[in-house]
Amino acid sequence: MQPLSQRAQEMGLPMTIEMAQKARELSATGKHVISLSLGEPDFDTPDFIKASANEAMIQNFTHYMPVPGFVDVRQAIADKFKRDNGLDYSAEQIVISTGAKQSLLNIFLALVDPGEEVIIPAPYWVSYMDQAKYCGAEVKILSTTMETGFKITPDQLENAITDKSKIFIFSSPNNPCGAIYTEDELADIAAIIAKYPNLYIISDEIYELLNYGEVAHTSMASFPAVYNQTITVNGLSKGFAMTGWRVGYIGAPAWIAKACTKLQSNFTSGTNSIAQRACKTALEADPTKVQYMVDTFAQRRDKMVAWMKEVPGFELNSPPGAFYVFPRVVELLGKKFGEKVMETSIDLSMYLLEEGLVSTVPGDAFGLPGYIRFSYAAAEMDLKEAVRRVKAAVANLED
């Protein structure tokens, strides 16, 4: 008899982590693998943020802290929401968690009962699905394509809503494709959801700062009609190169924030005290202090898109945000390498790892088969070499 719980057996390992793990295993055999599978900035945390963490230790911020976070740090987050997003949140509406991933799980646990529906546009971040299912939700996927800009239409959403629908979750800028919803597009979605007061929105804005200026960032909670139905999720990992600090946060109606605090009190309690002090410093700084990262990513994006368009069978657009390209690869499916047939984008992604020594993530992980995600959060010389390897590997495929 299998001793593991049913929930442990049913939950999968995120494919982003799985592919990175396979790349490390292959590297351990002495092969030079270029890993473009993880969504981690290749910058170090800025020195002014690290200095504040050192100061926090000297000031003895080394004890237990309030479960939702230090009041002054939550106020700094509320001030950031007002400054950057035009959102009015009080400190009592903010909950700081151990990464945005925990923030998301807190929300699902607080709102979703078994049998209720969670609506997710695809492509979606890998953990949305497993977290929703962990809570017993029935998941509805709304598919998109490159031709639609990887964005759903208002009709798609309205046709999916039933009396069991509880949460609509999306990210903008999007992981894995970098799509950003315009203010008008979000207004149309908000108008629909406002008609269903028992339907809540999780607006994942973790890539907010990674925006290349072509589509302005708009927060869903900025629409008054859905402010009380929206939970805004953000964090420090992507925009401030603070992946290892594990700080995420939400702005939400007070009753949801209170429920998330209660849940968190029984799992992790408050987020690391030193990381919280660093969080305050980061968010109080002018966002232009990390613009150098955005500028570098923008340059890499332009080169990566140009290089990728030269790979036979790859179709892609230029993403306005995040740090990924997400080419469609359906033209390569059905081709062979020896006896191995590329039946799915998973097969092709594994082939690029094993034969091309480039680690990627297949679109299947994000609910959109036929695509592959490449991160360009890597040195330009590695990106150029990775695309050269991919191009060579694709050239070895036969009909």
C-alpha positions in Angstrom: 0.0 0.0 0.0 1.3 3.5 -0.9 2.1 5.3 2.4 1.9 8.8 0.9 -1.2 10.8 1.2 -3.5 11.2 -1.8 -2.7 14.9 -2.1 1.1 14.2 -2.1 0.6 11.6 -4.8 -1.6 13.8 -7.0 0.6 17.0 -6.8 3.2 17.1 -9.5 6.7 18.7 -9.3 6.6 21.9 -11.3 8.2 21.3 -14.7 10.3 24.4 -14.4 12.0 22.9 -11.4 12.1 19.4 -13.0 13.8 20.6 -16.1 16.3 22.6 -14.1 17.0 19.5 -12.1 17.5 17.4 -15.2 19.9 20.1 -16.5 21.9 19.9 -13.3 22.1 16.1 -13.5 23.4 16.3 -17.1 25.9 18.9 -16.1 27.1 16.6 -13.3 28.3 14.2 -16.0 30.7 16.8 -17.3 28.6 18.2 -20.1 28.2 22.0 -20.5 24.4 22.6 -20.3 23.1 26.1 -20.8 20.1 26.4 -18.5 17.3 28.7 -19.8 14.5 26.9 -17.8 14.3 28.8 -14.5 12.8 32.3 -14.1 15.5 33.9 -12.1 17.2 37.2 -12.9 21.0 36.7 -13.4 21.7 39.9 -11.4 22.7 40.1 -7.8 20.5 41.9 -5.3 21.4 45.6 -5.4 24.0 46.7 -2.8 21.7 49.3 -1.1 19.2 46.5 -0.3 21.8 44.2 1.1 23.2 47.0 3.2 19.8 47.5 4.8 19.7 43.7 5.7 23.1 44.0 7.4 21.8 47.0 9.3 18.7 45.1 10.3 20.9 42.4 11.9 22.9 45.0 13.8 19.6 46.5 15.0 18.6 43.1 16.2 15.6 42.5 14.0 16.1 38.8 14.8 13.0 37.9 16.8 9.5 36.7 16.0 7.5 39.2 14.0 3.8 39.7 13.5 2.4 37.0 11.2 1.2 39.4 8.4 4.5 41.3 8.6 5.9 44.3 10.4 3.4 47.2 10.4 5.9 49.6 8.9 6.8 47.2 6.2 3.2 46.6 5.3 2.7 50.4 5.3 5.6 50.7 2.9 3.9 48.1 0.6 0.6 50.1 0.9 2.5 53.3 -0.1 4.1 51.4 -3.1 0.6 50.3 -4.2 -0.5 54.0 -4.1 2.6 55.4 -5.7 3.0 52.9 -8.6 -0.5 51.5 -9.1 -3.0 54.1 -7.8 -4.4 51.5 -5.3 -5.7 52.5 -1.9 -4.7 49.7 0.6 -4.2 50.2 4.4 -1.5 48.2 6.2 -4.3 45.9 7.5 -5.0 44.9 4.0 -1.5 43.7 3.4 -0.1 40.3 4.2 3.6 39.5 3.6 4.5 35.9 2.9 7.4 33.6 2.2 7.4 34.4 -1.6 4.5 35.1 -3.8 3.9 31.4 -4.2 2.8 31.2 -0.5 0.7 34.3 -1.0 -1.2 32.5 -3.8 -1.7 29.4 -1.8 -2.9 31.4 1.2 -5.6 33.0 -1.1 -6.7 29.6 -2.6 -7.0 28.1 0.9 -8.9 31.1 2.2 -11.4 31.2 -0.7 -11.9 27.9 -2.4 -14.0 24.9 -1.2 -13.9 21.5 -2.9 -16.1 21.5 -6.0 -15.8 25.2 -6.7 -14.3 26.4 -10.0 -11.1 28.2 -10.7 -10.8 29.8 -14.1 -7.3 30.0 -15.5 -6.2 31.5 -18.9 -3.5 29.5 -20.6 -0.6 29.9 -20.8 -0.4 30.1 -17.0 2.3 29.9 -14.3 2.9 26.3 -13.4 1.7 26.3 -9.8 -1.7 27.8 -10.4 -3.1 24.4 -11.4 -1.7 22.3 -8.6 -2.6 24.8 -5.9 -6.2 25.1 -7.1 -6.5 21.3 -7.3 -4.9 20.9 -3.9 -7.9 22.9 -2.5 -10.3 20.6 -4.3 -11.2 23.0 -7.1 -12.4 22.1 -10.5 -10.2 23.9 -13.0 -11.4 25.5 -16.2 -8.6 26.4 -18.7 -9.2 29.1 -21.3 -6.8 28.6 -24.1 -5.2 31.4 -26.1 -2.8 31.5 -29.1 0.1 33.6 -30.4 -2.4 35.3 -32.8 -4.6 36.5 -29.9 -1.5 37.9 -28.1 -1.9 35.0 -25.6 -4.8 36.9 -24.1 -8.4 35.8 -23.6 -11.5 37.6 -24.9 -14.3 38.9 -22.7 -16.7 36.4 -24.3 -14.4 33.5 -23.5 -14.4 34.5 -19.8 -18.2 35.1 -19.6 -19.0 31.8 -21.3 -16.8 30.0 -18.7 -18.5 31.5 -15.7 -21.0 29.4 -13.8 -22.6 29.5 -10.4 -19.7 27.4 -9.1 -17.0 29.8 -10.3 -15.0 31.2 -7.4 -11.7 32.5 -8.7 -10.3 33.9 -11.9 -6.5 34.0 -11.8 -4.1 35.5 -14.3 -0.7 37.2 -14.6 0.2 40.4 -16.4 3.0 40.6 -17.5 2.5 36.9 -18.1 4.8 34.0 -17.3 5.6 32.2 -19.7 4.9 34.4 -22.7 5.4 38.0 -21.5 1.9 39.2 -22.6 0.5 42.3 -20.9 -3.2 43.2 -20.9 -3.9 46.8 -21.8 -6.1 49.0 -19.6 -9.0 48.7 -22.1 -8.7 44.9 -22.1 -8.7 44.7 -18.3 -11.6 47.1 -18.2 -13.6 44.7 -20.3 -12.7 41.8 -18.1 -13.5 43.8 -15.0 -17.0 44.7 -16.4 -17.8 41.1 -16.7 -16.6 40.0 -13.3 -18.4 42.8 -11.6 -21.6 41.1 -12.6 -20.7 38.1 -10.5 -20.1 39.3 -6.9 -19.1 35.8 -5.7 -16.3 35.6 -8.2 -12.9 36.8 -7.1 -9.8 37.8 -9.1 -6.2 37.0 -8.3 -4.1 39.5 -10.2 -0.6 38.2 -10.2 1.7 41.2 -10.9 5.1 39.7 -9.9 6.6 40.8 -13.2 5.3 44.4 -13.0 8.7 46.0 -13.2 9.8 43.9 -16.1 7.9 46.0 -18.6 9.6 47.3 -21.8 7.4 50.4 -22.2 5.2 49.2 -25.1 2.1 48.4 -22.9 1.6 50.4 -19.7 1.0 48.3 -16.6 -2.5 48.5 -15.2 -3.5 46.8 -11.9 -6.9 45.1 -12.0 -7.8 46.5 -8.6 -7.7 50.0 -10.1 -11.2 49.4 -11.5 -13.6 50.5 -8.7 -16.2 48.0 -9.8 -14.0 45.0 -8.9 -11.7 46.5 -6.2 -13.5 44.5 -3.5 -13.3 41.3 -5.6 -9.6 41.6 -6.4 -6.5 40.3 -4.6 -3.3 41.9 -5.9 -0.2 39.6 -5.6 3.3 40.9 -6.0 6.8 40.3 -4.6 10.5 41.1 -4.7 12.0 38.2 -6.6 11.8 39.3 -10.2 12.0 43.1 -10.3 14.7 43.4 -7.5 16.6 40.2 -8.2 15.7 38.9 -4.7 14.7 35.3 -5.5 16.5 33.9 -2.5 15.0 36.3 0.0 11.5 34.8 -0.4 9.3 37.8 0.0 5.8 38.1 -1.5 2.8 40.1 -0.5 -0.8 40.7 -1.2 -3.2 43.7 -1.1 -6.8 42.5 -0.5 -10.1 43.2 1.1 -9.5 43.2 4.8 -11.5 40.1 5.5 -9.5 38.1 3.0 -6.2 39.5 4.4 -7.3 38.4 7.8 -8.1 34.9 6.6 -4.7 34.6 4.9 -3.1 35.7 8.2 -4.9 33.1 10.1 -3.9 30.4 7.7 -0.3 31.5 7.6 -0.1 31.6 11.4 -0.6 27.8 11.3 2.0 27.1 8.7 5.0 29.4 8.5 4.1 32.4 10.8 5.8 35.6 9.8 8.2 35.9 6.9 11.9 36.2 7.6 12.5 39.3 9.7 15.7 40.4 7.9 14.2 39.9 4.5 11.3 42.1 5.5 13.6 45.0 6.4 15.3 44.6 3.0 11.8 44.5 1.4 11.0 47.9 3.0 14.2 49.4 1.6 13.6 48.1 -1.9 10.0 49.3 -2.1 10.7 52.7 -0.7 13.4 53.3 -3.4 12.5 54.9 -6.7 11.9 52.1 -9.2 14.4 53.8 -11.5 17.1 52.3 -9.2 16.6 48.9 -10.8 16.0 50.2 -14.3 19.4 49.0 -15.4 18.1 45.4 -15.1 15.1 46.2 -17.2 17.2 47.9 -19.9 19.5 44.9 -20.1 16.6 42.5 -20.4 15.1 44.7 -23.1 18.4 44.5 -25.2 18.5 40.7 -24.7 14.9 40.3 -25.7 15.4 42.1 -29.0 18.5 39.9 -29.8 16.8 36.7 -28.6 13.7 37.3 -30.7 15.8 38.0 -33.8 18.0 34.9 -33.3 15.0 32.7 -32.6 13.2 33.7 -35.8 16.1 32.2 -37.7 15.5 28.7 -36.2 13.5 26.7 -38.8 10.0 25.8 -37.4 10.0 28.4 -34.7 7.3 31.1 -34.7 7.3 33.9 -32.2 6.3 37.4 -31.4 8.2 40.0 -29.3 7.0 39.9 -25.7 6.3 43.3 -24.1 7.2 42.1 -20.6 8.8 39.4 -18.3 12.1 37.8 -19.5 10.9 34.9 -21.7 10.4 34.1 -25.3 7.7 31.5 -26.1 8.0 30.2 -29.6 5.4 28.0 -31.2 7.1 24.8 -32.4 4.2 22.8 -34.0 6.0 22.6 -37.3 8.6 20.5 -35.7 6.2 18.0 -34.1 6.2 14.7 -35.9 9.9 15.0 -36.9 12.4 12.4 -35.8 15.9 12.0 -34.4 16.9 8.5 -35.1 14.0 6.4 -33.8 12.8 9.1 -31.4 9.7 11.0 -32.7 9.0 14.5 -31.5 5.3 13.8 -30.7 4.9 16.7 -28.2 6.7 19.8 -27.1 7.8 17.8 -24.1 9.6 15.5 -26.4 11.2 18.4 -28.3 12.2 20.1 -25.0 13.9 16.9 -23.8 15.6 16.5 -27.2 17.0 20.0 -27.0 18.3 19.2 -23.5 19.8 15.8 -24.3 21.2 16.5 -27.8 21.5 20.3 -27.8 22.5 20.7 -24.1 20.0 23.6 -23.7 17.5 23.4 -20.8 14.0 24.8 -21.6 10.4 24.3 -20.4 7.7 22.8 -22.7 4.5 24.7 -23.1 2.6 21.7 -21.7 3.7 22.8 -18.3 1.9 26.1 -18.8 -1.3 24.6 -20.3 -0.4 25.4 -23.9 1.2 22.4 -25.8 3.1 23.2 -29.0 5.2 26.0 -27.5 8.5 26.1 -25.6 9.6 28.7 -23.0 13.2 30.0 -23.1 14.4 32.4 -20.4 16.7 35.2 -21.5 17.7 35.9 -17.9 21.3 34.8 -18.8 24.5 36.3 -20.1 24.2 37.4 -23.8 27.1 35.1 -24.8 25.2 32.1 -23.3 22.0 33.1 -25.0 23.7 33.3 -28.4 25.4 30.0 -27.9 22.1 28.4 -26.7 20.3 29.5 -29.9 23.2 28.2 -32.0 22.8 24.8 -30.3 19.1 24.8 -30.7 19.4 25.7 -34.4 21.9 22.9 -34.9 19.7 20.4 -33.1 16.7 21.3 -35.1 18.6 20.9 -38.3 19.3 17.3 -37.3 15.6 16.4 -37.2 14.2 14.5 -40.1 10.7 14.0 -41.5 
